[in-house]
């Protein structure tokens, strides 16, 4: 139950615009890896698909080297 509670808190923070880019990408990596991205409200699945399509996440829910480079660029 602990991890689900953490995901719920992260989802509420995401909806409230409180996550930075790294936290957002990590949230979507978790959602894809767990399969939740495909069962939640449609915009989560669409966003996950876009992150996979752009090469920032793998279909298995891992942040790619391109995703890491993007995060480094926005942090600079």
FENKARA-V845607 format. One record per residue. N is the residue number from 1. PHI is phi in whole degrees, -180 to 180 (none if undefined). Layout:
BEGIN
n=[N/N]
phi=[PHI/PHI]
END
This chain:
BEGIN
n=[1/2/3/4/5/6/7/8/9/10/11/12/13/14/15/16/17/18/19/20/21/22/23/24/25/26/27/28/29/30/31/32/33/34/35/36/37/38/39/40/41/42/43/44/45/46/47/48/49/50/51/52/53/54/55/56/57/58/59/60/61/62/63/64/65/66/67/68/69/70/71/72/73/74/75/76]
phi=[none/-59/-68/-64/-64/-61/-64/-62/-64/-62/-64/-65/-65/-62/-61/-85/72/-97/-96/-82/-62/-64/-62/-66/-65/-65/-61/-68/-62/-65/-64/-69/-61/-85/88/-65/-57/-94/-114/-79/-45/-54/-66/-69/-65/-64/-65/-61/-60/-67/-65/-71/-61/-77/88/-89/-130/-90/-65/-92/88/-107/-74/-84/-56/-64/-63/-64/-63/-62/-64/-64/-66/-76/-80/-76]
END
